[in-house]
Amino acid sequence: MRAPGRWKIIDLVDAGDSPTRLDGPEAAEPANDIEQELVTALESGAFVDRTTPRSRQRGRSGAPERTVDAELLYRLVAVDRKELAPARALKLRGARIRGRLDLDACEVHCPVVLERCYFEQAPVLDEARVPALRMPGCHLPGLSAWQLETHGNLELDRGFASQGGSSWSARTSVAA
């Protein structure tokens, strides 16, 4: 059993020499400082903030200190964490999300707050179940979120912009 916050990405090469990544906590290792901060902050629910005066003006900057791999976000919120401390919330501000955040039909284990983040590719949230999803001020090239289900807030506000096609239907419910 791994200690909380200890993740490792393992690349395997199959007979066709194409890399395959293992799923699960034993298979993820943060690639840079911001990714390590996310792993640590996930358990406390603290914000990881990468905004700078320049990033506010040029949010699409792909500076390494602001870049997070979408696959790591998937692993942090959607992969079974039974051997790790529970995730309280994923909160990220001012980052560039590299790759496609694909949560298609996933059960997300904690609230997700992505504030003023810039996505390289359109996120896929079709049939995902999320306790709460907040994306204020995010810029995306599109969004697919058919039958997205939340039990808390769904916030796409304060400058949220989807430049390409967006298709979604959402159901939110609040327990009394």
Secondary structure, 3 states (H helix, E strand, C coil): CCCCCCCCCCEEECCCCCEEECCCHHHCCCCCHHHHHHHHHHHHCCEEECCCHHHHHCCCCCCHHHEEEHHHHHHHHHCCCCCCCCCCCEEEECCEEECCCECCCCECCCCEEEECCEECCCCECCCCEECCEECCCCEECCEEEEEEEECCCEECCCCCEECCCEEEEEEECCCC
